[in-house]
């Protein structure tokens, strides 16, 4: 059974390595030839996962035809804003009705499309079977075989059971949930709240403020999710509350680190020069657009958007949040 993993960032490399260590015939598509050569020669991904020694059985290649040919499962771990173009380039190598499991967290700019929509549109005519993996996961910890739990959002019960068994190990526990839309949205929107929590910590607003942001962040995530056809209960699970708590409190979170630096007075342009790329920056723009389009109230997202794209002062943004019209929970 061959598994193709597309995308050799930290998370893609970690997932591919996890599968290879299980003895599965795992092939990782590496876009950069230089990085691919290094991974083959040294057994390390020094750019995205330098601390992890890769399994000797993991096959790395930059040739999409070689990686994708005859695979039974296709794991997508491409940054969300590049997903559509990436799939368009490699579409000729997919079979009809492929099992596509997305592990990317984000919402496409301009269209406001979640990854499930992007995948189905980019692979139009192939009728992909879709699932989405998300949850509280730092790549470094899973690569070190520390206990981790994730959720697979998938409507196809048979495929869900297959992929659950595919990824499960003694240190990686996989749950299933038919609400793939809620799973994929939770993993995307929580990055905005992590930026907000980081800003609050950068401003030294304390634990009370962080706890309030996390709690009200869940409310925002749920409102938008329900408006897009997801179930509110999904956001109380691993892909919602679980991932939100991790990214709002864990220092390994790039989104939280961006927020911390904003709260400490740095401008977004300065942070981006440091190559501190965080999905939440672009997701904020996408979700802000979606919220306006669907008429969903998202005050935290609104303020994060104004800080990132209108240069609003973070302290003033918090003040504006605290002095909004009073309402019930």
Secondary structure, DSSP 4 states (H G I P E B T S, - for coil): -EEEEE--SHHHHHHHHHHHHTT-EEEEE-S-HHHHHHHHHHS-BTTTBTT-PPPTT-EEES-HHHHHTT-SEEEE-S-GGGHHHHHHHHGGG--TT-EEEE----B-TTT--BHHHHHHHHTTTS--EEEEEESS--HHHHHTT--EEEEEE-S-HHHHHHHHHHH--SSEEEEEES-HHHHHHHHHHHHHHHHHHHHHHHTT-HHHHHHHHHHHHHHHHHHHHHHTT--GGGGGSIIIIIHHHHHHH-TT-HHHHHHHHHHTT--HHHHHHTT---HHHHHHHHHHHHHHHHT---HHHHHHHHHHHH---HHHHHHHHHTSPP---
